[in-house]
């Protein structure tokens, strides 16, 4: 108890200190430091609010107990006992909330994301499943009130997409969507299959935290820019002008393309954001690989080659293999009702962090 209060008091002191720093003109002038401190302030604000509430409960508990020791009046004693019961009921809930808030937070969790869906094994059926999952996610975004925009897409041979890349903007988007990274396997009878046999196909989903200029210092001298004529759907204008942009980071060979917008300038901005996020992800993965030697997380390993989930249409189920959770409402799930699974994964991650 004393350790917890000392930790919370130190957080309270830091919260006041950061509050003073973010209004300091010298800090405001240093954008990189200001953004970092502003984020820290928002993170500490929630803990500080609960801490003050908890401190108030502990103070009232102490004074109520002291009152009961000296108070003789039966009516006053009854009121004090009622207050004591109420305070004792509130206390464990606040302690649990504090424990949860003190779990080390992934600094990337509050970021917007770049989400990449790609067809894997299964040919046309995998391309169709990319489209199905794209629809599933966009319906979920709509429910959350998040905004998304397609940055790049390549259509499949007959139906669906070989690849869809989109940006997603919403509070804590990366913290929610990071659990979707990995291989998603689908088992169903393809539309083209006359024999009615169940086929297994797979797609890969990659969720990258969107890197801002303050996160990743990209040297533009290392970037080659190419323009080309967009292919696929989009009408006459898209195919007649060289509005599509391809950016190549020469030292690493990482490529980002955008051809979905009509404006070359907008396509360039989107491709640059994607390139910066991909390079930032490489840096993050290096850091995560180093951390993984000390602790292995079951839930969010970041390993995109790991099979994380199976969508079985004949049985109407979705199974997440990381936490062995199965949900039997495939139709609703594919219509964007995925929150239950995300919540279960988040709980599993928090449980891991509490143990460590």
C-alpha positions in Angstrom: 0.0 0.0 0.0 2.8 2.4 1.0 4.7 1.6 -2.2 1.6 2.2 -4.3 1.0 5.6 -2.7 4.7 6.6 -3.1 4.5 5.7 -6.8 1.3 7.7 -7.3 2.7 10.7 -5.4 5.7 10.7 -7.7 3.4 10.6 -10.7 1.4 13.5 -9.2 4.6 15.6 -8.8 5.6 14.7 -12.4 2.2 15.6 -13.7 2.4 19.1 -12.1 5.9 19.5 -13.5 4.9 18.6 -17.0 1.9 20.9 -16.8 4.3 23.8 -16.2 6.7 22.7 -18.9 4.1 22.6 -21.7 3.2 26.3 -21.3 6.9 27.3 -21.3 7.7 29.3 -24.5 11.1 27.6 -24.8 9.4 24.2 -24.8 6.7 25.3 -27.3 9.4 26.4 -29.7 11.0 22.9 -29.6 8.2 21.0 -31.5 9.7 17.6 -30.9 10.0 18.0 -27.2 6.6 19.8 -26.9 4.8 16.9 -28.7 6.5 14.4 -26.4 5.6 16.3 -23.2 2.1 17.0 -24.3 1.5 13.3 -24.8 3.1 12.5 -21.4 0.7 15.1 -19.8 -2.4 13.4 -21.3 -1.2 10.0 -20.2 -0.5 11.2 -16.6 -3.7 13.2 -16.4 -5.9 10.1 -16.2 -3.8 8.4 -13.5 -3.6 11.6 -11.5 -7.4 12.0 -11.5 -7.9 8.5 -10.1 -5.0 9.0 -7.6 -6.7 12.1 -6.2 -10.0 10.2 -5.9 -8.2 7.3 -4.2 -6.3 9.6 -1.8 -9.6 11.3 -0.9 -11.2 7.8 -0.2 -8.3 6.8 2.0 -8.5 10.1 3.9 -12.2 9.8 4.4 -11.8 6.1 5.6 -9.2 7.3 8.2 -11.4 10.1 9.5 -14.5 8.0 9.6 -12.8 5.2 11.6 -11.5 7.9 14.0 -15.0 9.3 14.3 -16.4 5.8 15.2 -13.8 5.4 18.0 -15.0 8.5 19.8 -18.6 9.0 18.7 -21.3 7.9 21.2 -24.5 9.2 19.5 -26.2 6.1 17.9 -27.6 8.1 14.9 -24.2 9.6 14.1 -22.5 6.2 14.5 -25.0 4.6 12.1 -24.3 7.3 9.5 -20.6 6.8 9.9 -20.9 3.0 9.5 -22.9 3.5 6.3 -20.2 5.9 5.0 -17.5 3.4 6.0 -19.2 0.6 4.1 -19.5 2.8 1.0 -15.9 3.8 1.1 -14.7 0.2 1.7 -16.8 -0.8 -1.4 -15.2 1.9 -3.5 -11.6 1.3 -2.5 -10.9 -2.1 -4.3 -12.4 -0.8 -7.5 -10.1 2.2 -7.5 -7.1 0.0 -6.6 -7.9 -2.2 -9.6 -8.3 0.8 -11.9 -4.9 2.2 -10.6 -3.2 -1.2 -11.2 -4.6 -1.2 -14.8 -3.5 2.4 -15.4 0.0 1.7 -14.1 0.6 -1.0 -16.7 3.4 0.3 -19.0 1.6 1.7 -22.0 2.9 1.1 -25.5 4.0 4.6 -26.6 2.6 3.8 -30.1 -0.9 3.0 -29.0 -2.3 6.5 -29.5 -1.1 6.8 -33.1 -3.1 6.6 -36.3 -2.2 3.6 -38.5 -1.3 2.5 -42.0 -3.1 -0.9 -42.5 -2.1 -3.2 -45.3 -4.1 -6.2 -46.4 -2.5 -8.6 -48.9 -3.7 -11.9 -50.6 -1.6 -14.9 -49.6 -2.1 -18.5 -50.6 -5.4 -19.4 -52.3 -5.4 -17.4 -55.6 -8.7 -15.7 -56.4 -10.3 -16.8 -53.2 -7.6 -15.0 -51.2 -8.2 -11.9 -53.2 -11.9 -12.1 -52.4 -11.1 -12.5 -48.7 -9.0 -9.4 -48.8 -12.1 -7.5 -50.0 -14.3 -9.2 -47.3 -11.8 -8.2 -44.6 -11.5 -4.7 -46.0 -15.3 -4.4 -45.7 -15.3 -5.9 -42.2 -12.7 -3.4 -41.0 -14.3 -0.3 -42.7 -17.7 -1.2 -41.1 -15.9 -1.4 -37.7 -14.3 2.0 -38.3 -17.7 3.5 -39.1 -19.1 2.1 -35.8 -16.1 3.7 -34.0 -16.5 7.0 -35.8 -13.0 6.7 -37.3 -11.9 8.0 -40.7 -10.1 5.9 -43.3 -8.7 6.5 -46.7 -7.4 4.0 -49.3 -3.8 4.9 -50.2 -3.1 2.1 -52.7 -4.9 -0.9 -54.1 -4.3 -3.6 -56.7 -7.3 -5.6 -58.0 -7.3 -9.4 -58.2 -7.5 -11.5 -61.4 -11.3 -11.9 -61.4 -12.6 -10.5 -58.1 -11.4 -8.9 -55.0 -7.9 -7.3 -54.3 -4.4 -8.6 -54.3 -3.6 -5.7 -52.0 -5.3 -2.8 -50.2 -3.4 -0.2 -48.2 -5.3 2.4 -46.2 -4.7 5.0 -43.5 -6.9 5.0 -40.4 -7.5 7.9 -38.1 -9.1 7.6 -34.7 -8.3 7.9 -31.0 -6.0 5.1 -29.9 -6.3 3.4 -33.4 -2.9 1.6 -33.2 -3.6 0.3 -29.7 -6.8 -1.3 -30.9 -5.8 -2.5 -34.4 -2.2 -3.8 -33.6 -3.7 -7.2 -32.6 -4.9 -7.7 -36.2 -1.3 -8.0 -37.6 -0.6 -11.5 -38.8 -2.0 -14.3 -41.1 -5.8 -14.6 -41.3 -6.9 -18.0 -42.6 -10.3 -18.6 -44.2 -12.0 -22.0 -44.7 -15.0 -22.0 -47.0 -16.5 -23.2 -50.3 -15.3 -20.9 -53.0 -17.9 -19.3 -55.3 -16.1 -20.9 -58.3 -16.0 -24.4 -56.8 -18.8 -26.6 -58.3 -18.0 -29.6 -56.2 -18.7 -27.8 -52.9 -15.4 -28.6 -51.3 -14.0 -26.5 -48.5 -10.8 -24.6 -49.5 -8.3 -23.0 -47.2 -6.9 -19.6 -48.2 -5.0 -16.9 -46.3 -4.3 -13.2 -46.3 -1.8 -11.2 -44.3 -2.7 -8.0 -42.4 0.0 -5.6 -41.3 -0.8 -2.7 -39.0 1.9 0.0 -38.8 1.8 3.0 -36.4 1.7 6.1 -38.6 5.0 7.9 -38.2 5.1 11.6 -38.0 8.1 13.8 -38.8 8.9 14.2 -35.1 9.0 10.3 -34.8 11.3 9.5 -37.7 13.9 11.7 -39.3 13.8 10.8 -43.0 16.7 12.1 -45.1 15.0 13.0 -48.5 18.3 12.7 -50.2 18.0 8.9 -49.7 14.6 8.8 -51.4 14.1 8.3 -55.2 10.8 9.6 -56.6 9.2 8.0 -59.7 5.9 8.9 -61.4 3.9 6.5 -63.5 0.5 6.1 -65.1 -2.0 4.5 -62.7 -3.5 1.2 -63.7 -6.9 -0.4 -62.9 -10.2 1.2 -62.2 -10.5 5.0 -61.9 -11.9 6.4 -65.1 -10.2 8.1 -68.0 -8.4 10.7 -66.0 -6.5 8.3 -63.8 -5.1 6.3 -66.7 -4.2 9.3 -68.9 -2.0 11.2 -66.5 1.2 10.3 -64.6 -0.4 11.0 -61.2 0.8 7.7 -59.5 3.9 8.1 -57.2 6.5 5.5 -56.3 9.0 6.4 -53.6 12.1 4.2 -53.0 14.3 4.5 -49.9 17.6 3.7 -51.5 19.6 2.5 -48.4 16.9 -0.1 -47.5 15.1 -0.7 -50.7 11.7 -0.1 -49.0 9.1 1.1 -51.5 5.8 3.0 -51.1 3.3 3.6 -53.8 0.1 5.6 -54.1 -2.1 5.7 -57.2 -5.6 6.1 -55.8 -5.8 9.9 -55.9 -6.1 12.1 -58.9 -3.6 14.7 -57.6 0.1 13.8 -58.0 0.8 16.1 -55.0 -1.7 14.3 -52.7 -0.4 10.9 -53.9 3.1 12.0 -53.1 2.1 13.1 -49.5 0.3 9.8 -48.9 3.2 7.7 -50.3 5.7 9.7 -48.1 3.6 9.0 -45.0 3.5 5.3 -45.9 7.3 5.2 -46.5 8.0 7.0 -43.3 5.7 4.6 -41.4 7.3 1.5 -43.0 10.8 2.7 -42.1 9.7 3.6 -38.6 8.2 0.1 -38.3 11.6 -1.5 -39.2 13.2 0.5 -36.3 10.4 -0.5 -33.9 10.7 -4.2 -34.9 14.4 -4.0 -34.1 13.7 -2.6 -30.7 10.9 -5.2 -30.1 13.2 -8.1 -31.1 15.7 -6.9 -28.5 12.9 -6.7 -25.9 11.5 -10.1 -26.9 14.7 -11.8 -25.7 13.7 -10.7 -22.2 10.0 -11.3 -22.5 8.0 -13.2 -25.1 4.5 -11.8 -25.6 1.9 -14.3 -26.7 -0.6 -11.7 -27.9 1.2 -9.0 -29.9 4.4 -10.5 -31.2 4.4 -8.3 -34.3 5.3 -11.4 -36.3 3.3 -11.0 -39.6 4.1 -14.6 -40.6 2.2 -16.1 -37.6 -1.2 -17.6 -38.2 -3.4 -15.6 -35.8 -7.0 -16.3 -36.7 -9.2 -18.8 -38.6 -12.6 -17.9 -40.2 -14.5 -21.1 -40.7 -17.6 -20.5 -42.8 -19.2 -24.0 -42.7 -19.1 -23.9 -38.8 -19.9 -20.2 -38.6 -17.0 -19.6 -36.3 -13.9 -17.4 -35.8 -11.0 -18.7 -33.7 -8.1 -16.6 -32.5 -5.2 -19.0 -32.0 -3.2 -16.7 -29.7 -5.8 -16.8 -26.9 -7.8 -19.9 -28.0 -11.0 -17.9 -28.2 -13.8 -18.9 -30.5 -16.8 -16.8 -31.4 -19.8 -18.4 -33.2 -21.2 -15.3 -35.0 -19.3 -15.2 -38.2 -21.9 -13.2 -40.1 -22.0 -10.4 -37.5 -18.1 -10.5 -37.2 -17.7 -10.0 -41.0 -20.1 -7.1 -40.7 -17.7 -5.3 -38.4 -18.7 -6.7 -35.0 -15.2 -7.5 -33.9 -14.9 -5.6 -30.6 -15.4 -8.6 -28.4 -12.3 -10.3 -29.9 -10.3 -7.1 -29.7 -11.3 -6.7 -26.0 -10.3 -10.3 -25.2 -6.9 -9.8 -26.8 -6.4 -6.5 -24.9 -7.3 -8.2 -21.7 -4.8 -11.0 -22.4 -2.1 -8.5 -23.1 -2.8 -6.6 -19.9 -2.8 -9.8 -17.9 0.7 -10.6 -19.4 2.0 -7.2 -18.4 0.6 -7.5 -14.9 2.5 -10.8 -14.4 5.8 -9.4 -15.6 
